[in-house]
Amino acid sequence: MARAARSAETDPKLAIRMMADRILVVPSREAGERKSRSGILIPATANVDRRLVWGDVSQVGPTVRNVEESDSVLFAPDAGFEVEIRGDEYLILRERDVHAVASAREGGQTGLYL
């Protein structure tokens, strides 16, 4: 029973695997505070417009079809769930929350999925 009570935070040896259509994303700095063109700091809580942000994919679940690890994905900053894993901040998104994918794929693909 004690083994089942362990979590990924308390035991760094446990591997993390995404389930179903989930994507683990490292959000870019754009998702938080940003600066205007004139240099004014805009806090993350000031949601004046519906701005999408980019993030880098860390892991994908087994049923994700159009996103691979190391792709960059475009998503709404309020989509998904924030999680801290071993001191690093991540977002967990569903594949349907992703608006576009940018990648360095070869073989006839454009590298952009809309």
Residue pairs with C-beta under 8 A, 6 or more apart in sequence:
6 14
7 14
8 14
8 16
8 85
8 86
9 84
9 85
9 86
12 86
16 24
16 59
16 85
17 59
18 24
18 59
18 60
18 61
18 62
18 64
18 92
19 61
19 62
20 61
20 62
20 63
21 61
21 63
21 64
21 94
21 95
21 96
22 60
22 61
22 64
22 92
22 93
22 94
22 95
23 57
23 59
23 60
23 61
23 64
23 67
23 73
23 92
23 93
23 94
23 95
23 98
24 57
24 58
24 59
24 60
24 90
24 91
24 92
25 55
25 56
25 57
25 58
25 73
25 75
25 80
25 90
25 91
25 92
25 93
26 55
26 56
26 57
26 58
26 88
26 89
26 90
26 91
27 53
27 55
27 77
27 89
27 90
27 91
28 53
28 54
28 55
28 56
30 53
30 54
31 44
31 53
31 55
31 77
31 91
32 44
33 41
33 42
33 43
33 44
34 41
34 42
35 41
35 42
36 42
42 48
44 77
47 78
50 76
51 77
52 74
52 75
52 76
52 77
52 99
53 74
53 75
53 76
53 77
54 72
54 73
54 74
54 102
55 72
55 73
55 75
55 91
56 70
56 71
56 72
56 73
57 67
57 68
57 69
57 70
57 71
57 72
57 73
58 69
58 90
59 69
60 67
60 68
60 69
63 95
64 95
65 95
66 95
66 98
66 101
66 113
67 73
67 95
67 98
67 101
67 113
68 103
68 105
70 103
71 101
71 102
71 103
72 101
72 102
72 103
73 93
73 98
73 99
73 100
73 101
73 102
74 98
74 99
74 100
74 101
74 102
75 91
75 93
75 97
75 98
75 99
76 97
76 99
79 91
79 93
79 97
80 91
80 92
80 93
80 94
80 97
81 91
81 92
82 89
82 90
82 91
83 89
83 90
83 91
83 92
84 90
99 114
100 112
100 113
100 114
101 111
101 112
101 113
102 111
102 112
103 111
104 111
105 111
